[in-house]
Amino acid sequence: MATVKVYGPPMSTAVSRVLACLIEKDVSFQLINVDMSKGQHKSPDFLKIQPFGQVPAFQDENISLFGTNNQSRAICRYVAEKHAQRGNKGLFGNNLLEKASIDQWLEAESQTFNPPSASLVFQLAFAPRMKLKQDHGVITQNKEKLGKVLDVYESRLGKSRYLAGDEFSLADLSHLPNTQYLVFNADAETAGLVKSRKNVNRWWGEISGRKSWKKVVEMQKTPPPPPA
């Protein structure tokens, strides 16, 4: 099996989502860094792979897929479907009902969890690094929105071990990147949105403790080589 290529910085939430999926599915890959601060995502060679100049870009033999935060989920679905019998075989379900449940919670993550959490990640984790002024109104507003989403999760996770049932799936995996930043790279109040909810905190402890995610976190500490 040929090694797939993933282009993008591992600190990117979209890139790290794809990496976690590949590791869960035991699929070999080569991670190639794209330094966005130097404009490498706008270079002619990169635009041939990712015409919108965003990350990640994904190559599997003669197939190229490109993603943003939303499209990274499509890449994960592709990987899970193509390699259904590798690694974590139930990552995208084993029958239509399981797949439908996983898709339902993937959409919940994309449409309800991601908007407020991504805003908070940018304001609290990335803006300080980029020396940008934080918008405290946006922070307050999105903390309130995220709290309401997590109240729904708290209820759901009181009934099942994971979001789509009793097995870890793409639905849970997709929450890892943003939640990592909220718990470890934001303020105590934001981290408390997760930690103060018993079931959500238990779930977070389980999914963030998976070997696949620990490997991604380690990769974030050691940048991959740049594009050739």
N, CA and C atoms as a LAMMPS dump frame, in Angstrom:
ITEM: TIMESTEP
0
ITEM: NUMBER OF ATOMS
684
ITEM: BOX BOUNDS ff ff ff
-5.0000000000000000e+02 5.0000000000000000e+02
-5.0000000000000000e+02 5.0000000000000000e+02
-5.0000000000000000e+02 5.0000000000000000e+02
ITEM: ATOMS id mol type element x y z
1 1 1 N 0.84 -1.189 0
2 1 2 C 0 0 0
3 1 3 C 0.88 1.246 0
4 2 1 N 0.634 2.152 -0.947
5 2 2 C 1.431 3.368 -1.052
6 2 3 C 1.152 4.275 0.14
7 3 1 N 2.176 5.011 0.546
8 3 2 C 2.037 5.944 1.649
9 3 3 C 1.309 7.202 1.185
10 4 1 N 0.287 7.608 1.908
11 4 2 C -0.42 8.833 1.554
12 4 3 C 0.372 10.033 2.059
13 5 1 N 0.114 11.18 1.473
14 5 2 C 0.788 12.408 1.873
15 5 3 C -0.226 13.4 2.415
16 6 1 N 0.13 14.001 3.531
17 6 2 C -0.699 15.038 4.137
18 6 3 C 0.14 16.306 4.207
19 7 1 N -0.36 17.375 3.607
20 7 2 C 0.352 18.645 3.59
21 7 3 C -0.299 19.604 4.568
22 8 1 N 0.501 20.162 5.47
23 8 2 C -0.027 21.153 6.39
24 8 3 C 0.662 21.09 7.738
25 9 1 N 0.595 22.157 8.511
26 9 2 C 1.202 22.167 9.844
27 9 3 C 0.365 21.337 10.815
28 10 1 N 0.995 20.497 11.623
29 10 2 C 0.228 19.661 12.562
30 10 3 C -0.512 20.461 13.624
31 11 1 N -0.137 21.742 13.817
32 11 2 C -0.855 22.587 14.774
33 11 3 C -2.239 22.952 14.263
34 12 1 N -2.454 22.848 12.949
35 12 2 C -3.771 23.135 12.373
36 12 3 C -4.786 22.132 12.88
37 13 1 N -5.951 22.621 13.288
38 13 2 C -6.984 21.707 13.784
39 13 3 C -7.467 20.778 12.675
40 14 1 N -7.555 21.291 11.448
41 14 2 C -8.016 20.458 10.33
42 14 3 C -6.994 19.379 9.999
43 15 1 N -5.718 19.75 10.011
44 15 2 C -4.656 18.776 9.723
45 15 3 C -4.602 17.714 10.813
46 16 1 N -4.668 18.132 12.061
47 16 2 C -4.556 17.162 13.161
48 16 3 C -5.74 16.203 13.192
49 17 1 N -6.89 16.655 12.726
50 17 2 C -8.061 15.764 12.631
51 17 3 C -7.777 14.615 11.657
52 18 1 N -7.21 14.942 10.504
53 18 2 C -6.887 13.931 9.498
54 18 3 C -5.789 12.998 10.011
55 19 1 N -4.796 13.549 10.681
56 19 2 C -3.703 12.723 11.207
57 19 3 C -4.219 11.705 12.218
58 20 1 N -5.099 12.144 13.107
59 20 2 C -5.655 11.233 14.11
60 20 3 C -6.417 10.097 13.445
61 21 1 N -7.147 10.41 12.389
62 21 2 C -7.903 9.393 11.652
63 21 3 C -6.959 8.379 11.005
64 22 1 N -5.907 8.862 10.368
65 22 2 C -4.953 7.97 9.706
66 22 3 C -4.29 7.037 10.713
67 23 1 N -3.949 7.561 11.868
68 23 2 C -3.31 6.733 12.898
69 23 3 C -4.294 5.7 13.439
70 24 1 N -5.54 6.117 13.674
71 24 2 C -6.561 5.171 14.142
72 24 3 C -6.738 4.017 13.143
73 25 1 N -6.65 4.346 11.853
74 25 2 C -6.861 3.337 10.814
75 25 3 C -5.571 2.608 10.434
76 26 1 N -4.477 2.928 11.116
77 26 2 C -3.197 2.262 10.867
78 26 3 C -2.786 2.393 9.397
79 27 1 N -2.929 3.596 8.864
80 27 2 C -2.56 3.886 7.481
81 27 3 C -1.258 4.684 7.479
82 28 1 N -0.261 4.214 6.753
83 28 2 C 1.021 4.914 6.677
84 28 3 C 0.849 6.243 5.951
85 29 1 N 1.528 7.268 6.434
86 29 2 C 1.426 8.572 5.793
87 29 3 C 2.727 9.344 5.965
88 30 1 N 2.903 10.304 5.098
89 30 2 C 4.017 11.243 5.19
90 30 3 C 3.428 12.622 5.431
91 31 1 N 3.838 13.25 6.511
92 31 2 C 3.36 14.592 6.827
93 31 3 C 4.382 15.604 6.318
94 32 1 N 3.933 16.506 5.483
95 32 2 C 4.806 17.517 4.883
96 32 3 C 4.333 18.893 5.34
97 33 1 N 5.203 19.586 6.045
98 33 2 C 4.818 20.875 6.61
99 33 3 C 4.615 21.933 5.533
100 34 1 N 3.645 22.789 5.762
101 34 2 C 3.41 23.952 4.906
102 34 3 C 3.426 25.162 5.837
103 35 1 N 4.473 25.961 5.743
104 35 2 C 4.625 27.118 6.625
105 35 3 C 3.762 28.263 6.087
106 36 1 N 2.617 28.419 6.688
107 36 2 C 1.677 29.432 6.207
108 36 3 C 2.16 30.839 6.516
109 37 1 N 2.993 30.989 7.547
110 37 2 C 3.53 32.313 7.871
111 37 3 C 4.475 32.817 6.785
112 38 1 N 5.012 31.883 5.997
113 38 2 C 5.914 32.24 4.9
114 38 3 C 5.211 32.195 3.542
115 39 1 N 3.902 31.968 3.577
116 39 2 C 3.128 31.977 2.338
117 39 3 C 3.279 30.735 1.481
118 40 1 N 3.77 29.639 2.077
119 40 2 C 3.953 28.421 1.287
120 40 3 C 2.635 27.851 0.793
121 41 1 N 1.536 28.178 1.478
122 41 2 C 0.219 27.687 1.055
123 41 3 C -0.298 28.412 -0.185
124 42 1 N 0.395 29.472 -0.592
125 42 2 C 0.002 30.207 -1.785
126 42 3 C 0.989 30 -2.946
127 43 1 N 1.942 29.104 -2.761
128 43 2 C 2.935 28.855 -3.807
129 43 3 C 2.276 28.119 -4.979
130 44 1 N 2.77 28.315 -6.199
131 44 2 C 2.191 27.645 -7.376
132 44 3 C 2.134 26.127 -7.238
133 45 1 N 3.181 25.518 -6.677
134 45 2 C 3.213 24.062 -6.538
135 45 3 C 2.127 23.576 -5.579
136 46 1 N 1.939 24.322 -4.468
137 46 2 C 0.923 23.899 -3.51
138 46 3 C -0.476 24.109 -4.068
139 47 1 N -0.672 25.19 -4.822
140 47 2 C -1.988 25.476 -5.388
141 47 3 C -2.409 24.435 -6.429
142 48 1 N -1.456 23.697 -6.968
143 48 2 C -1.795 22.611 -7.879
144 48 3 C -2.502 21.483 -7.128
145 49 1 N -2.175 21.347 -5.85
146 49 2 C -2.774 20.294 -5.012
147 49 3 C -4.012 20.83 -4.3
148 50 1 N -3.905 22.055 -3.782
149 50 2 C -4.987 22.666 -3.015
150 50 3 C -5.302 24.028 -3.643
151 51 1 N -6.227 24.068 -4.592
152 51 2 C -6.463 25.294 -5.368
153 51 3 C -6.934 26.486 -4.559
154 52 1 N -7.429 26.255 -3.331
155 52 2 C -7.887 27.368 -2.506
156 52 3 C -6.805 27.852 -1.537
157 53 1 N -5.626 27.185 -1.576
158 53 2 C -4.52 27.625 -0.738
159 53 3 C -4.764 27.475 0.739
160 54 1 N -5.448 26.386 1.118
161 54 2 C -5.715 26.117 2.525
162 54 3 C -5.182 24.73 2.882
163 55 1 N -5.197 24.411 4.155
164 55 2 C -4.725 23.096 4.597
165 55 3 C -5.869 22.373 5.299
166 56 1 N -5.836 21.016 5.263
167 56 2 C -4.798 20.184 4.67
168 56 3 C -5.014 19.94 3.178
169 57 1 N -3.938 19.493 2.532
170 57 2 C -4.033 18.881 1.212
171 57 3 C -3.669 17.426 1.421
172 58 1 N -4.305 16.552 0.656
173 58 2 C -4.193 15.116 0.909
174 58 3 C -4.019 14.402 -0.421
175 59 1 N -2.989 13.578 -0.523
176 59 2 C -2.739 12.819 -1.742
177 59 3 C -2.676 11.326 -1.422
178 60 1 N -3.43 10.557 -2.187
179 60 2 C -3.453 9.107 -2.054
180 60 3 C -3.297 8.523 -3.448
181 61 1 N -2.06 8.139 -3.79
182 61 2 C -1.728 7.686 -5.136
183 61 3 C -2.117 8.773 -6.146
184 62 1 N -3.075 8.504 -7.022
185 62 2 C -3.436 9.512 -8.043
186 62 3 C -4.637 10.349 -7.632
187 63 1 N -5.036 10.243 -6.368
188 63 2 C -6.187 10.999 -5.863
189 63 3 C -5.709 12.143 -4.989
190 64 1 N -6.233 13.327 -5.23
191 64 2 C -5.932 14.481 -4.385
192 64 3 C -7.226 14.999 -3.776
193 65 1 N -7.202 15.237 -2.488
194 65 2 C -8.336 15.83 -1.785
195 65 3 C -7.818 17.046 -1.052
196 66 1 N -8.645 18.054 -0.93
197 66 2 C -8.214 19.233 -0.194
198 66 3 C -9.253 19.576 0.837
199 67 1 N -8.798 20.268 1.876
200 67 2 C -9.722 20.496 2.965
201 67 3 C -9.521 21.804 3.696
202 68 1 N -10.561 22.21 4.369
203 68 2 C -10.518 23.231 5.403
204 68 3 C -11.023 22.483 6.626
205 69 1 N -11.446 23.187 7.654
206 69 2 C -11.979 22.49 8.814
207 69 3 C -13.135 21.572 8.439
208 70 1 N -14.081 22.063 7.615
209 70 2 C -15.217 21.234 7.237
210 70 3 C -14.804 20.099 6.313
211 71 1 N -13.974 20.398 5.323
212 71 2 C -13.593 19.385 4.351
213 71 3 C -12.672 18.324 4.927
214 72 1 N -11.997 18.638 6.026
215 72 2 C -11.148 17.631 6.664
216 72 3 C -11.982 16.449 7.144
217 73 1 N -13.228 16.686 7.44
218 73 2 C -14.114 15.602 7.853
219 73 3 C -14.403 14.668 6.675
220 74 1 N -14.504 15.244 5.477
221 74 2 C -14.704 14.424 4.281
222 74 3 C -13.488 13.543 4.025
223 75 1 N -12.307 14.082 4.26
224 75 2 C -11.083 13.291 4.113
225 75 3 C -11.098 12.132 5.106
226 76 1 N -11.523 12.412 6.322
227 76 2 C -11.597 11.351 7.338
228 76 3 C -12.588 10.261 6.933
229 77 1 N -13.728 10.659 6.389
230 77 2 C -14.707 9.673 5.924
231 77 3 C -14.105 8.812 4.807
232 78 1 N -13.395 9.454 3.901
233 78 2 C -12.759 8.729 2.799
234 78 3 C -11.763 7.7 3.335
235 79 1 N -10.91 8.119 4.245
236 79 2 C -9.906 7.219 4.822
237 79 3 C -10.58 6.048 5.535
238 80 1 N -11.606 6.355 6.33
239 80 2 C -12.288 5.305 7.096
240 80 3 C -13.008 4.316 6.191
241 81 1 N -13.589 4.806 5.111
242 81 2 C -14.307 3.926 4.187
243 81 3 C -13.334 3.089 3.357
244 82 1 N -12.291 3.723 2.836
245 82 2 C -11.346 2.993 1.991
246 82 3 C -10.627 1.911 2.767
247 83 1 N -10.297 2.208 4.015
248 83 2 C -9.523 1.267 4.832
249 83 3 C -10.394 0.678 5.944
250 84 1 N -11.601 0.301 5.574
251 84 2 C -12.579 -0.177 6.561
252 84 3 C -12.073 -1.353 7.382
253 85 1 N -11.228 -2.191 6.792
254 85 2 C -10.772 -3.392 7.484
255 85 3 C -9.404 -3.225 8.148
256 86 1 N -8.902 -2.002 8.176
257 86 2 C -7.626 -1.744 8.837
258 86 3 C -7.853 -1.042 10.175
259 87 1 N -6.899 -1.205 11.079
260 87 2 C -6.924 -0.459 12.332
261 87 3 C -8.237 -0.551 13.072
262 88 1 N -8.752 0.583 13.482
263 88 2 C -10.026 0.659 14.194
264 88 3 C -11.159 0.44 13.191
265 89 1 N -11.658 -0.784 13.12
266 89 2 C -12.64 -1.149 12.086
267 89 3 C -13.992 -0.483 12.279
268 90 1 N -14.291 -0.044 13.471
269 90 2 C -15.595 0.569 13.724
270 90 3 C -15.564 2.088 13.726
271 91 1 N -14.48 2.683 13.243
272 91 2 C -14.326 4.13 13.341
273 91 3 C -15.454 4.883 12.635
274 92 1 N -15.933 4.336 11.522
275 92 2 C -17.065 4.951 10.82
276 92 3 C -18.244 3.99 10.768
277 93 1 N -18.335 3.119 11.749
278 93 2 C -19.47 2.216 11.876
279 93 3 C -19.339 0.961 11.04
280 94 1 N -20.105 -0.043 11.42
281 94 2 C -20.069 -1.338 10.729
282 94 3 C -21.377 -1.661 10.02
283 95 1 N -22.353 -0.788 10.12
284 95 2 C -23.609 -0.989 9.406
285 95 3 C -24.258 0.38 9.178
286 96 1 N -25.355 0.394 8.42
287 96 2 C -25.978 1.658 8.044
288 96 3 C -26.449 2.473 9.252
289 97 1 N -26.992 1.792 10.252
290 97 2 C -27.494 2.503 11.418
291 97 3 C -26.356 3.168 12.188
292 98 1 N -25.246 2.437 12.351
293 98 2 C -24.096 3.009 13.047
294 98 3 C -23.526 4.193 12.275
295 99 1 N -23.417 4.047 10.954
296 99 2 C -22.898 5.14 10.131
297 99 3 C -23.804 6.368 10.221
298 100 1 N -25.101 6.151 10.232
299 100 2 C -26.045 7.267 10.315
300 100 3 C -25.902 8 11.646
301 101 1 N -25.729 7.249 12.719
302 101 2 C -25.557 7.859 14.038
303 101 3 C -24.258 8.653 14.103
304 102 1 N -23.185 8.081 13.547
305 102 2 C -21.897 8.777 13.526
306 102 3 C -21.992 10.037 12.687
307 103 1 N -22.616 9.925 11.513
308 103 2 C -22.781 11.098 10.651
309 103 3 C -23.597 12.189 11.339
310 104 1 N -24.607 11.77 12.09
311 104 2 C -25.456 12.724 12.803
312 104 3 C -24.636 13.558 13.777
313 105 1 N -23.743 12.898 14.525
314 105 2 C -22.936 13.607 15.512
315 105 3 C -21.753 14.32 14.878
316 106 1 N -21.287 13.828 13.728
317 106 2 C -20.285 14.588 12.973
318 106 3 C -20.862 15.92 12.512
319 107 1 N -22.118 15.888 12.069
320 107 2 C -22.78 17.123 11.662
321 107 3 C -23.011 18.039 12.855
322 108 1 N -23.327 17.449 14.001
323 108 2 C -23.5 18.262 15.21
324 108 3 C -22.19 18.95 15.568
325 109 1 N -21.1 18.21 15.45
326 109 2 C -19.783 18.806 15.721
327 109 3 C -19.491 19.937 14.755
328 110 1 N -19.733 19.674 13.477
329 110 2 C -19.427 20.656 12.435
330 110 3 C -20.301 21.908 12.532
331 111 1 N -21.588 21.706 12.8
332 111 2 C -22.538 22.81 12.722
333 111 3 C -22.788 23.534 14.049
334 112 1 N -22.642 22.821 15.167
335 112 2 C -22.97 23.461 16.451
336 112 3 C -21.772 23.599 17.391
337 113 1 N -20.909 22.588 17.432
338 113 2 C -19.732 22.65 18.316
339 113 3 C -18.612 23.474 17.698
340 114 1 N -18.332 23.258 16.428
341 114 2 C -17.177 23.899 15.811
342 114 3 C -17.264 25.43 15.737
343 115 1 N -18.4 26.012 15.352
344 115 2 C -18.408 27.478 15.239
345 115 3 C -17.974 28.214 16.511
346 116 1 N -18.588 27.943 17.679
347 116 2 C -18.127 28.673 18.87
348 116 3 C -16.75 28.227 19.35
349 117 1 N -16.455 26.93 19.248
350 117 2 C -15.153 26.457 19.741
351 117 3 C -14.018 26.963 18.862
352 118 1 N -14.221 27 17.545
353 118 2 C -13.182 27.501 16.65
354 118 3 C -12.926 28.984 16.891
355 119 1 N -13.996 29.736 17.146
356 119 2 C -13.825 31.157 17.454
357 119 3 C -13.005 31.347 18.725
358 120 1 N -13.271 30.526 19.717
359 120 2 C -12.528 30.621 20.979
360 120 3 C -11.077 30.184 20.797
361 121 1 N -10.861 29.145 20.005
362 121 2 C -9.492 28.688 19.749
363 121 3 C -8.687 29.814 19.095
364 122 1 N -9.297 30.477 18.122
365 122 2 C -8.58 31.566 17.455
366 122 3 C -8.301 32.705 18.428
367 123 1 N -9.326 33.135 19.163
368 123 2 C -9.178 34.283 20.048
369 123 3 C -8.228 34.016 21.217
370 124 1 N -8.3 32.815 21.789
371 124 2 C -7.561 32.529 23.015
372 124 3 C -6.225 31.837 22.796
373 125 1 N -6.108 31.06 21.72
374 125 2 C -4.873 30.309 21.492
375 125 3 C -3.998 30.908 20.396
376 126 1 N -4.617 31.305 19.292
377 126 2 C -3.83 31.752 18.148
378 126 3 C -3.597 33.261 18.091
379 127 1 N -4.599 34.044 18.453
380 127 2 C -4.437 35.503 18.388
381 127 3 C -3.231 35.993 19.202
382 128 1 N -3.028 35.497 20.435
383 128 2 C -1.846 35.943 21.189
384 128 3 C -0.529 35.585 20.489
385 129 1 N -0.473 34.401 19.879
386 129 2 C 0.755 33.999 19.186
387 129 3 C 0.999 34.874 17.964
388 130 1 N -0.085 35.293 17.333
389 130 2 C 0.033 36.123 16.129
390 130 3 C 0.095 37.61 16.464
391 131 1 N 0.093 37.905 17.767
392 131 2 C 0.161 39.284 18.265
393 131 3 C -1.014 40.121 17.745
394 132 1 N -2.181 39.479 17.732
395 132 2 C -3.409 40.151 17.327
396 132 3 C -4.235 40.489 18.561
397 133 1 N -4.994 41.549 18.493
398 133 2 C -5.832 41.953 19.617
399 133 3 C -7.017 41.006 19.753
400 134 1 N -7.261 40.562 20.972
401 134 2 C -8.398 39.685 21.236
402 134 3 C -9.685 40.5 21.312
403 135 1 N -10.75 39.91 20.813
404 135 2 C -12.067 40.548 20.87
405 135 3 C -12.835 39.919 22.038
406 136 1 N -12.896 40.616 23.145
407 136 2 C -13.496 40.047 24.356
408 136 3 C -15.002 39.867 24.228
409 137 1 N -15.629 40.667 23.365
410 137 2 C -17.05 40.47 23.12
411 137 3 C -17.304 39.142 22.425
412 138 1 N -16.485 38.831 21.439
413 138 2 C -16.588 37.556 20.726
414 138 3 C -16.314 36.398 21.683
415 139 1 N -15.326 36.561 22.538
416 139 2 C -14.983 35.509 23.502
417 139 3 C -16.163 35.221 24.428
418 140 1 N -16.731 36.275 24.992
419 140 2 C -17.864 36.097 25.923
420 140 3 C -19.058 35.452 25.225
421 141 1 N -19.361 35.927 24.037
422 141 2 C -20.504 35.41 23.287
423 141 3 C -20.338 33.935 22.964
424 142 1 N -19.132 33.538 22.556
425 142 2 C -18.921 32.153 22.149
426 142 3 C -18.743 31.2 23.32
427 143 1 N -18.316 31.706 24.447
428 143 2 C -18.302 30.865 25.649
429 143 3 C -19.733 30.484 26.019
430 144 1 N -20.639 31.45 25.917
431 144 2 C -22.051 31.185 26.221
432 144 3 C -22.638 30.178 25.24
433 145 1 N -22.33 30.355 23.953
434 145 2 C -22.836 29.432 22.935
435 145 3 C -22.285 28.022 23.152
436 146 1 N -20.985 27.931 23.418
437 146 2 C -20.378 26.617 23.606
438 146 3 C -20.92 25.93 24.854
439 147 1 N -21.166 26.713 25.886
440 147 2 C -21.729 26.131 27.096
441 147 3 C -23.071 25.461 26.84
442 148 1 N -23.9 26.071 26.006
443 148 2 C -25.204 25.489 25.68
444 148 3 C -25.05 24.196 24.877
445 149 1 N -24.084 24.182 23.969
446 149 2 C -23.821 22.959 23.201
447 149 3 C -23.362 21.847 24.14
448 150 1 N -22.463 22.18 25.049
449 150 2 C -21.926 21.167 25.959
450 150 3 C -22.966 20.679 26.968
451 151 1 N -23.987 21.484 27.22
452 151 2 C -25.093 21.007 28.055
453 151 3 C -25.818 19.852 27.355
454 152 1 N -25.989 19.969 26.038
455 152 2 C -26.603 18.887 25.257
456 152 3 C -25.701 17.656 25.289
457 153 1 N -24.395 17.87 25.141
458 153 2 C -23.441 16.757 25.179
459 153 3 C -23.461 16.078 26.551
460 154 1 N -23.561 16.882 27.592
461 154 2 C -23.578 16.329 28.947
462 154 3 C -24.735 15.352 29.113
463 155 1 N -25.89 15.73 28.597
464 155 2 C -27.05 14.843 28.666
465 155 3 C -26.83 13.586 27.838
466 156 1 N -26.359 13.747 26.622
467 156 2 C -26.124 12.604 25.738
468 156 3 C -25.108 11.645 26.341
469 157 1 N -24.02 12.181 26.874
470 157 2 C -22.943 11.342 27.395
471 157 3 C -23.273 10.728 28.753
472 158 1 N -24.405 11.116 29.294
473 158 2 C -24.907 10.44 30.485
474 158 3 C -25.66 9.173 30.119
475 159 1 N -25.946 9.022 28.802
476 159 2 C -26.712 7.867 28.322
477 159 3 C -25.853 6.881 27.53
478 160 1 N -24.744 7.367 26.975
479 160 2 C -23.861 6.477 26.215
480 160 3 C -22.419 6.877 26.476
481 161 1 N -21.522 5.933 26.311
482 161 2 C -20.11 6.182 26.611
483 161 3 C -19.513 7.224 25.676
484 162 1 N -19.88 7.122 24.393
485 162 2 C -19.393 8.074 23.387
486 162 3 C -20.594 8.718 22.704
487 163 1 N -20.354 9.684 21.841
488 163 2 C -21.457 10.44 21.262
489 163 3 C -22.393 9.604 20.396
490 164 1 N -21.824 8.735 19.562
491 164 2 C -22.653 7.954 18.641
492 164 3 C -22.989 6.567 19.177
493 165 1 N -22.63 6.282 20.402
494 165 2 C -22.904 4.967 20.972
495 165 3 C -21.842 4.583 21.98
496 166 1 N -21.613 3.296 22.127
497 166 2 C -20.672 2.829 23.141
498 166 3 C -19.278 2.547 22.611
499 167 1 N -19.02 2.919 21.347
500 167 2 C -17.688 2.743 20.768
501 167 3 C -17.165 4.088 20.25
502 168 1 N -15.874 4.307 20.422
503 168 2 C -15.213 5.5 19.893
504 168 3 C -15.361 5.542 18.377
505 169 1 N -15.663 6.721 17.831
506 169 2 C -15.882 6.832 16.39
507 169 3 C -15.38 8.176 15.874
508 170 1 N -15.534 8.372 14.566
509 170 2 C -15.178 9.652 13.963
510 170 3 C -15.906 10.814 14.629
511 171 1 N -17.091 10.558 15.139
512 171 2 C -17.857 11.624 15.793
513 171 3 C -17.093 12.179 16.99
514 172 1 N -16.457 11.306 17.749
515 172 2 C -15.662 11.739 18.905
516 172 3 C -14.328 12.32 18.438
517 173 1 N -13.687 11.619 17.516
518 173 2 C -12.377 12.036 17.018
519 173 3 C -12.399 13.468 16.502
520 174 1 N -13.473 13.843 15.828
521 174 2 C -13.538 15.156 15.21
522 174 3 C -13.52 16.294 16.234
523 175 1 N -13.855 15.995 17.481
524 175 2 C -13.854 17.01 18.53
525 175 3 C -12.464 17.222 19.141
526 176 1 N -11.537 16.329 18.885
527 176 2 C -10.249 16.38 19.571
528 176 3 C -9.457 17.669 19.333
529 177 1 N -9.283 18.13 18.092
530 177 2 C -8.413 19.283 17.874
531 177 3 C -8.826 20.551 18.62
532 178 1 N -10.081 20.957 18.461
533 178 2 C -10.513 22.19 19.128
534 178 3 C -10.502 22.046 20.644
535 179 1 N -10.971 20.902 21.133
536 179 2 C -11.055 20.726 22.589
537 179 3 C -9.674 20.726 23.222
538 180 1 N -8.689 20.178 22.525
539 180 2 C -7.309 20.199 23.027
540 180 3 C -6.865 21.637 23.311
541 181 1 N -7.124 22.527 22.37
542 181 2 C -6.735 23.921 22.563
543 181 3 C -7.545 24.582 23.681
544 182 1 N -8.822 24.257 23.749
545 182 2 C -9.671 24.883 24.766
546 182 3 C -9.273 24.474 26.176
547 183 1 N -8.862 23.236 26.331
548 183 2 C -8.496 22.728 27.659
549 183 3 C -7.086 23.142 28.06
550 184 1 N -6.163 23.154 27.108
551 184 2 C -4.75 23.357 27.456
552 184 3 C -4.155 24.697 27.01
553 185 1 N -4.811 25.406 26.098
554 185 2 C -4.212 26.638 25.585
555 185 3 C -5.133 27.848 25.683
556 186 1 N -6.169 27.735 26.473
557 186 2 C -7.087 28.854 26.665
558 186 3 C -7.051 29.256 28.139
559 187 1 N -8.044 30.019 28.589
560 187 2 C -8.075 30.419 29.987
561 187 3 C -8.815 29.382 30.836
562 188 1 N -8.72 29.537 32.144
563 188 2 C -9.306 28.562 33.055
564 188 3 C -10.818 28.47 32.91
565 189 1 N -11.463 29.608 32.637
566 189 2 C -12.922 29.61 32.483
567 189 3 C -13.34 28.77 31.279
568 190 1 N -12.589 28.9 30.17
569 190 2 C -12.912 28.125 28.977
570 190 3 C -12.667 26.643 29.212
571 191 1 N -11.541 26.307 29.812
572 191 2 C -11.263 24.902 30.13
573 191 3 C -12.345 24.344 31.043
574 192 1 N -12.858 25.204 31.91
575 192 2 C -13.904 24.782 32.837
576 192 3 C -15.205 24.407 32.167
577 193 1 N -15.432 24.897 30.947
578 193 2 C -16.632 24.499 30.216
579 193 3 C -16.647 22.992 29.992
580 194 1 N -15.478 22.414 29.833
581 194 2 C -15.34 20.959 29.669
582 194 3 C -15.24 20.281 31.025
583 195 1 N -14.372 20.782 31.858
584 195 2 C -14.044 20.098 33.114
585 195 3 C -15.169 20.141 34.145
586 196 1 N -16.03 21.148 34.057
587 196 2 C -17.098 21.282 35.058
588 196 3 C -18.285 20.369 34.78
589 197 1 N -18.327 19.783 33.618
590 197 2 C -19.427 18.883 33.263
591 197 3 C -18.947 17.442 33.41
592 198 1 N -19.516 16.729 34.343
593 198 2 C -19.031 15.403 34.715
594 198 3 C -18.899 14.46 33.533
595 199 1 N -19.953 14.323 32.75
596 199 2 C -19.937 13.361 31.649
597 199 3 C -19.042 13.814 30.506
598 200 1 N -19.07 15.115 30.219
599 200 2 C -18.206 15.643 29.17
600 200 3 C -16.746 15.483 29.566
601 201 1 N -16.435 15.761 30.813
602 201 2 C -15.053 15.639 31.282
603 201 3 C -14.578 14.194 31.241
604 202 1 N -15.451 13.262 31.604
605 202 2 C -15.105 11.844 31.528
606 202 3 C -14.833 11.435 30.088
607 203 1 N -15.709 11.862 29.193
608 203 2 C -15.549 11.58 27.754
609 203 3 C -14.263 12.175 27.216
610 204 1 N -13.992 13.423 27.565
611 204 2 C -12.772 14.074 27.101
612 204 3 C -11.533 13.32 27.579
613 205 1 N -11.548 12.882 28.816
614 205 2 C -10.418 12.123 29.345
615 205 3 C -10.172 10.841 28.554
616 206 1 N -11.256 10.196 28.158
617 206 2 C -11.119 8.945 27.402
618 206 3 C -10.626 9.18 25.983
619 207 1 N -11.204 10.146 25.281
620 207 2 C -10.824 10.319 23.877
621 207 3 C -9.443 10.961 23.743
622 208 1 N -9.101 11.869 24.649
623 208 2 C -7.79 12.521 24.568
624 208 3 C -6.672 11.597 25.039
625 209 1 N -7.049 10.527 25.725
626 209 2 C -6.051 9.566 26.193
627 209 3 C -5.736 8.471 25.195
628 210 1 N -6.38 8.488 24.041
629 210 2 C -6.112 7.468 23.033
630 210 3 C -4.708 7.636 22.457
631 211 1 N -4.094 6.505 22.137
632 211 2 C -2.726 6.534 21.618
633 211 3 C -2.628 7.364 20.348
634 212 1 N -3.658 7.281 19.505
635 212 2 C -3.635 8.03 18.245
636 212 3 C -3.515 9.527 18.512
637 213 1 N -4.285 10.035 19.451
638 213 2 C -4.25 11.466 19.712
639 213 3 C -2.963 11.876 20.417
640 214 1 N -2.459 11.046 21.291
641 214 2 C -1.182 11.356 21.948
642 214 3 C -0.057 11.464 20.925
643 215 1 N -0.111 10.634 19.877
644 215 2 C 0.895 10.709 18.815
645 215 3 C 0.786 12.024 18.057
646 216 1 N -0.454 12.466 17.803
647 216 2 C -0.657 13.74 17.109
648 216 3 C -0.105 14.89 17.941
649 217 1 N -0.379 14.879 19.235
650 217 2 C 0.118 15.937 20.122
651 217 3 C 1.642 15.971 20.109
652 218 1 N 2.275 14.801 20.077
653 218 2 C 3.736 14.749 19.994
654 218 3 C 4.224 15.306 18.663
655 219 1 N 3.502 15.025 17.592
656 219 2 C 3.873 15.544 16.278
657 219 3 C 3.793 17.069 16.246
658 220 1 N 2.881 17.624 17.001
659 220 2 C 2.743 19.079 17.049
660 220 3 C 3.96 19.737 17.682
661 221 1 N 4.668 18.983 18.495
662 221 2 C 5.867 19.51 19.165
663 221 3 C 7.088 19.45 18.25
664 222 1 N 7.032 18.595 17.235
665 222 2 C 8.157 18.42 16.32
666 222 3 C 7.676 18.645 14.903
667 223 1 N 7.847 19.845 14.353
668 223 2 C 7.357 20.136 13.01
669 223 3 C 7.933 19.191 11.956
670 224 1 N 7.123 18.764 10.985
671 224 2 C 7.59 17.902 9.922
672 224 3 C 8.437 18.67 8.917
673 225 1 N 9.12 17.987 8.006
674 225 2 C 9.925 18.693 7.012
675 225 3 C 9.061 19.496 6.059
676 226 1 N 9.605 20.559 5.464
677 226 2 C 8.847 21.383 4.517
678 226 3 C 8.684 20.667 3.194
679 227 1 N 7.819 21.191 2.305
680 227 2 C 7.664 20.591 0.981
681 227 3 C 8.987 20.62 0.23
682 228 1 N 9.211 19.621 -0.618
683 228 2 C 10.443 19.568 -1.4
684 228 3 C 10.454 20.663 -2.439
